[in-house]
Amino acid sequence: MPALEADATFGFDPYAIAAAHLSPAARATLGRLQTALDRDIRPLLADAWETATMPSEVLDALIPLDLMKPKGMDAAEAASSVYSGFRNYVLARTDVSVATLYNAQSGLFRTAIAVGGSPAQAAELDPRVRSFELKGVFALTEPEHGSDIAGGLATSARRVGDGWVIDGSKKWIGGAAASDVLVVFARDVDDSAVKAFLVPTGAEGVLLETIGGKVSLRPMQNALITLDGVQVAEQSRLQNVNGWADVARILRAMRADVAWIAAGLQAGALDAAVQYVRERHQFGRPIGGFQLVQEKLARMLGNCVASLALVAQLSLQQDGSAEVGGAFADENSALAKMQTARLARETVALGREVLGGNGILLEHDVARFFADAEAVYSYEGTHEINALIVGRALTGASAFT
């Protein structure tokens, strides 16, 4: 029997990071999540990848678990970045598209309302978001503006009487077709400040087109959205988004979410690789007994542990833990996203290597993680943009142009 065995919920965790940061109630909640993932969702994944569709059974299995405010968990822990981070980790350890789908609601949409909405808006909408009664997505990126979105955001909002008229387009908006509303970020033509609006997907002037031909996150349905003279009431504007600084506060939390997903996908790739090398025989014995294979697995484990420790510490800081020094800042989440996504690329490549030709087959799981790591490397801030945020903090000089 090997000395290191994967935990059913958290995978290989030799330093017991999950046990150190989560209460028994939280671990039990995530254990129930893992059971649902293994029983109801994992069997669907290969076909979902082949057909580039997201089965409705995925949310059907996840929504009843009430993962955003679980029964039996302390309310403060349920609202913590540590808990939501481990939730993303467990989801991504099974599949990155599934994690991205759930996080579109629990992270992107919920955070936009909690941070960008007025206290009244947050109080009214949050219960509906948690229950998925109101489904929404975060619409910031545009066809011609990604990394330069802060200064280049082209979607416009004009004040007309008691409401607004929005024109423009958005791209790569995951889960838009299945949502009720879009959180659309637009530049006010009067003061040039960025503002945010809750736009119904069925509103006149909203056109959604599914983006095809993807080689990453294939089950996740991303949309190109066109907004042509879309009318929105003032009460549908998120009242606490009145400039890019407010958007940046939301993005800071988002990068932490993606860093957790990057850590989780590495754990999934390691699980699959270890299982394979224990079963696959060549030259008359399991390939797990070969030196070159073991070296690759050891590097994968090192990357996994380093990433998990990094994001757990980041979330403690984000939650304002008295035991963690330093203030949570943009450069902290940027560093975590940059580093975990970079390590994820190496981890999944090593996993594919140890599987040889079988590493490109969906039946062995590594192929999904291998492809999805490329998407995670780019979204919520590319490696270069996050590096510049960190570099600015280190030197005091901005290298952005």
N, C-alpha and C positions, 0 to 999 in steps of 0.2 A: 504494500500500500504506500503510495507517495506521501511524503511529509506535508506537502502543500496540496490542499484540495479546495476547489471552488465552492464558496458559499452559494446556496441556491438562489439567493436574492442579489447579492452584491459581487459575486464572482471571486476572483483571487484578491484577497485583502489581507496579506500577511502581517501588516502592522495594525490590524483591527481598527481602521479609521472609521468605518461605519458604526461600530459598537461604541467608539469613543465620543461620537458626535450626535447619535440618535438615541432617543428614549426607547424602552421596550415597546411602547405603544406605537411609535413611529416605525420601528422595524417590523412590527406585526402588520401595520397598514401596507408597507411596501412589500411584505411577503405575500399578502393577498393580491396585490398588483401583479407580482411575478407569477403567481398561480394562474391568474387570468391571461397573462401574456402567453404562458406556455400552453394552456389549454385551448384558448379561443382565438388567439391572434397568430402565434408562430406558424401553425399549419397553413395559414393563408398567404404567407409572405412571398414564397417563390412565384406563385401565380400572379400575385399583385405586382411583382416586379416585371414579369414577362408581359403582362397586359397593360402596364403603366396605369393602373387604376387603384384607388383606395377603397377597399371593401367597406360597406356600411357597417359590417359587423365589428369593425375596430372600435368606433365610438360607442356602439351598442354595448360592447364589453367594458369599456372604460368609464362611461358616465355613471352607471349605478354604483361604482366604487366610491364616489364622492371624495375624490382625492385632494381637492383644494381645501376642504374643511372636514376632515374625517371624524367620524364619531369615535369617542374614546381617546382622542388625542388632545393634549393641552392646546388651547387656542393660540397661545403665543408661539409654540413650536410649529403648529400648522401654518402659521403666517410667516415663518422664518425663511430666509434664503437658504439656510442649511437643509431644511426639509425639502423645499421645492427643488433644490439642486440635486439631492439624492433621488428625488422622484424622476427628474430628467435623466439622471445617470442610469437608473433601472430601466426606463423606457428605451433609451438609446442602446443599452446593452443587448436588447432584443432587436431593435430596428430603428434607424435614424429617421425614417419617414414617419413612423408612428410617434416618435418623440417630438418631431417637428410639428406634426398635426396637433398633438395635445398641447404643446407649448405655445402654439399660435393663439390658443384660447387662454390658457392658464398663465402664460408669461407675457407675450406681446400685447394681446388685447386687454387683459386684466390690468397690466402695469400701465398701459396708456391711460386707462380710465382712472386708476388709483392715483397716479402721479399727475396726469394732465387734467383731470376733471376737478370741478369744485367739490367741496365736501358733500354738498347735496347730491351732485351727480354721482359721486362715488358710492354714497350710501344707498341711493336708489338702484343703481345698476349692478353693483357687485354681487348681490344674491342671485340675480338673473344670469350673470356671467358664470358663477360657480356651478349653477345647475345646468348650464348649457341651454337654458330657455332662450337666452339671447346669445347668438353665435356671432363672433366678429373677428376681423383680421386687421393687421397693421399695414397701411399702404403708404410707404415713404419712397422707396426706390422708383426711379423713372427710366424709360428706355434709353435716354441719353445722359443720365446722371445717376451715378452710384457713389463712388468714392468722393466726388466733388459736390454731393447733394447739399451740403451746408450752404454753399454760396451759389450753387447752380440750380436749386429747386425751381422748376419752371411752371408747375401747376399753380394756377392763380385763383384767388377768391375775391369777388367784388361785392361790396355791401350794397344791397338794393332794398330799400325800405326796411322792413323788420327782419329780413333774411339775407342770404348770401347766394351768389351764383358762382359755381366752380367749373373751371375749364382746365383740361390737361390730360395727362396719362400717367399710369403707374405700371411697373413691370416686376415680375418675379413674386407676385403676391400669393403666398401659399394658402390654400384652403378657401380662397375668395368665393368660388362657385357655390360652396356649401354654407356660406355665412349669411347672416341677416343684415349686417352692417359692415361698412368699411371705415376704419379710422384713416381719413384722408388728410394728409399734410399739404397745405397750400400756402402760397405767399400772398398776403393781403396787398392788393394793388395800391392802396392808399398810403400805407406806412412801410411796406416791404417786409414786415415782420411775418414769420412763419406762424400759422395757426393750424388747429386740428379740428376736424368736423366728423361727426357720425353720419355717414351717408348710407341710406338703405341700398342694398344691392339691386333692388327692384325699382329704384327711382328712375323717372324718365331722364334719358340722356346718359345712363350708365350702360356700357357695353363691356362684357367680360369674354375673353377668348383664352382658352386653355393653351398653354405653351407645350408643344410636343417636341420629340426628338432629343430628350434629355438622356444623359448617361449616368446621372446621379439622382438620388431621391426620386426614382421613377414613379413609385406609387403616389407621391405627394403631388397634388394638382396645383401647379402654379399658373397664375393668370396674368395676361396683359389686359389692363383696364383703361378704357377711354371714357373720359367725363366731358360731356358736351352740353354746356348750359344747364348743369344740374343745380336745382334749387334746394337750398337747405335752410331750415329755420335757425334763428340765433340760439335757441335753447338746445340745438344739436351741436353747438360749438363747445369743445372742451375748454372750460373757462380759464384754466391755469396754463395753457400753452399760448404764449404771447411773444415768442421769439425762439431763436435757435438754442439758446441756453436751456430753455425748458425741454426742448426735444433731446438735448444732450443728456439731461438727467434721466430720461426714459431709456436712452440707448445704453447708458452705463450699466443699468440692471440687465439689459438684454444680452450684453457681451458676457456677463457672468453666466446667464442661462446657456449660451452656446458653448462656453468653456466646459460646463458640466456635460453637455452632450458630447463634446470631443473626448472627454474622459471616459464616458460610458461606451462609446463605440469602440474604443481601444479594448475595454474589458470584454466586449462581445467577441472581438476578433481573437483575443487571447484564449477565451473559452473554446472557440471553435478549433483553433490551431492545436491546443493541447489534446482535445478529444481525438482529433485526427491522428496525431503522431503516436498516440497510445494504441491505436487500432490498425494503422497502416503498416504493413510488413514489406520490406525489401531486403534482398540478400539474406533471407532466412530469419530476420528478426524485426521487431518494431523499430520504425525510424526514429522514435523518441530516444533510442539508445545511442544515436550517432552524435559525435561531438559538435559538428557544425549546426545540427538542428537544435541542440540544447543551447548553444551560444545565442542563436536567434531568439529562442523562447525567453532566455534570461533578459535580453535587451527589451523584449516586449513587456515583460513583467516590470522591469525597471521604469519604463516609460509610463506604464499604467499606474504604478504606485506614486511616482512623482506627480503625475497629473491629478490624481485623486487628492493627494495631500495639498497641492496648490489650490485647487478649487474649494476644498473644505475650509482652508484658512481664509481665502477670499470671502467666503460666505459668512464666516464668523465676524470678519471685519465689517461686512455689509450690514449684518444684524446689530452692530455696535457692541459686541461683546467686550466687557471690561477686561477680560484676560488677554485681549489681542491689542497690541500697540499699533498706533498709526491710524489715520483717518481714511475711510473708504473714499477713493478718488478715481477719476477717469483713467489715470495711468495704471491703477491696480487692476481694474477689469480688463483694460487693453492688454496688459502684460499676460494675464491669465489666458485670454482668448488666443493671443498670438502664440504662446508657448504650447498650450495643449493641442491646438490645431496643427502646429508644426510637428509635434511628437506623434500625433495621430497618423499623419501621412507615413512616417517611418514605421510605426507599429503595424499598420495594415499591410504595408509592403512586405514586411518580414513575415507576416502571417501568410500572405499569398505565396511567398517563396517556399515556406516549409511544406505547403500543400502541393508544390509542383504544378503540373498541368491541371490537377483537380481544383486548384485554387481559383480558377475562373468559372467554376460550376456553382450555380445557386444552391444546389443540394448540400453544400458544405458550409454555407453561410458567409465565409470570409469574403467572397466576391462582392456581396452587398456592402460590407463595411469598407472594402477597398475602394469601391466607386464613390460611396457616400462621403468618405473623408475629403474628397476634392471639393464638394459643395460646402462642407463645414469650414474648410480652409479659407473660403472666399466670402461667405455671407457674415453679416453683422460686423463688418470691418475687415478688409483684406489684411494680410500679414504686413504689408508695407504701411498702411494707414495706422494700424495699431502700433507698429514699431516707431512711427513718427510721434505718436502721442507719448509713448514711453521716453523717446529720445528728447522730446521737449522738456519733460519733467526732469530728466537727468542733467541737461545742459542749461536750461533756462532760455534757450534760443529755439524759436519755431522754424522748422525746415519746410513747413507747408508753403506752397506757392499758389 
